[in-house]
Amino acid sequence: MKPYGQMSFAALALGALLTLGGTVPASATVIDFELTVDGCSSPGCGLVDYGTVEVSDIAGGGVHVDVSLKNNVNFLINALYFSLDGSPNLTISNINSPFAPGDVTGNATADNFTIGQFGWFDYTIVCTAFKATTNPDGCGPGASHSNHGPLDFDITNTSVTTADFISGTGNPFGTGPDTGIFFVADIASFTEGGTLTGRVGAGPGVIVECIPGVDCVSVPEPVSISLFGAGLAGAAVLRRRRKKMA
């Protein structure tokens, strides 16, 4: 029979290994893209971060997209641009007002939209047109009829995953080098100095770990390694103490 100290050490080491493994598996892939690339005319739209685009896999196939803008930042008519690998025809559902499935330009067939320095993209989500009597929350020309959102929708094509979002290309019709920008938002920024309008982009995203029953949080890999190391160190201390007591 193994001495108690050796059994405790083995148990704690196993616990550390389980802790290490437990921080890695995720229930679904979630990627956060930060809208930090300012494409507004000089001197820019006044902020360093305009919001977040979060994409997450849907059980059974498809992707949920959630675009949240910062305070005092609103969507203009051409609210969001993005591209998907292979440029598939999209089926959009669960989109919230003032956006609508019929306002997804490019959803019947992928199109090409040039967005200045950000390149060319397949799709754009359009904010429904403002009408004073029938659609007062819609978006009109200029910032006076912009909308804060948020913008949420599902891409229900079962073949589409979070990995299919790709950066824009430098030339029309899908050719040219990648621009490194995955999403572009058309925005109005309300600052102390007035209202600024233009487009802001999001570069490569950060994978966020989602553990069942726990909020999705970004957990750098070194944290997992340090937890493992701490578990082994604790086990070693306990082993030394038991030797002294023996």
TAPEBEL-V387581 format. One line per field, one symbol per residue. burial: I if it has 24 or more other C-alpha atoms within 12 Angstrom, else O. Layout:
burial->???
This chain:
burial->OOOOOOOIIOOIIOOIOOOIOOIIOIOIIIIIIIIIIIIIOOOIIIIOIIIIIIIIIIOOOIIIIIIIIIOIIIIIIIIIIIIIIOIIIIIIIOIIIIIIIOIIIIIOOIIIIIIIIIIIIIIIIIIIIIOOOOOOIIIIOIIIIIIIIIIIIIIIIOIIIIIIIIIIIIOOOIOOOOIIIIIIIIIIIIOOOOOIIIIIIIIIIIIIIIOOOOOIOIIOOOOOOOIIOOIIOOIOOIIOOOOOOO
